[in-house]
Amino acid sequence: MSGKRSVWFGGAMALAVLAVTILVGGATVLAKRALAEERPLVLAQAGADYHLFKVISAKDDIVIGLSTDEATALGRGAVLDVLAQRLADHGQITVWQFATRKAADGQLELAALRRVAIMKSEAIRIEPYKAALRVVPPTT
């Protein structure tokens, strides 16, 4: 019986090694493809940089954005600090929510979706967000 057990164990090990090899090889191909297709942050609105943040709440998390002009209007300093201080002082802030969509050329992009209000009581954490996709600011 130990002979059968040894053959089964050897076969299982060979399958495991094969599976790991396929997974690692596949991950390497995917990583190379992602690096090859990486596009820089492109802003459709001339001269407007967008500061993106992920707002985490107990219910969900969303990506929001502020233009440089909006951030400057909130106050002076690091945009994250100014945003957090404004939220703490006023209890809420209205910003653009960004979401992934497919562009006309078939590429994915991160585009302004709608204006949303973030409540101080709902936001657990706000962190900078670096988009790997083309960023399309609001048109209005």
HUKA-V320060 format. One record per backbone hydrogen bond with DSSP energy under -1.0 kcal/mol. NH is the residue of the N-H (numbers start at 1). CO is the residue of the C=O. Records with the same first field share a line. If there is no record, write none. Layout:
NH: CO + CO
This chain:
5: 1
6: 2
7: 3
8: 4
9: 5
10: 6
11: 7
12: 8
13: 9
14: 10
15: 11
16: 12
17: 13
18: 14
19: 15
20: 16
21: 17
22: 18
23: 19
24: 20
25: 21
26: 22
27: 23
28: 24
29: 25
30: 26
31: 27
32: 28
33: 29
34: 30
35: 31
36: 32
37: 33
48: 45
51: 66
53: 64
54: 127
55: 62
56: 125
57: 60
62: 55
64: 53
65: 96
66: 51
68: 49
71: 67
72: 68
73: 69
74: 70
75: 71
82: 78
83: 79
84: 80
85: 81
86: 82
87: 83
88: 84
89: 85
90: 86
91: 87
93: 118
95: 116
96: 65
97: 114
98: 63
99: 111
101: 109
103: 107
106: 103
109: 101
110: 134
111: 99
112: 136
113: 97
116: 95
118: 93
120: 91
122: 119
123: 119
124: 56
125: 56
127: 54
129: 52
135: 42
136: 110
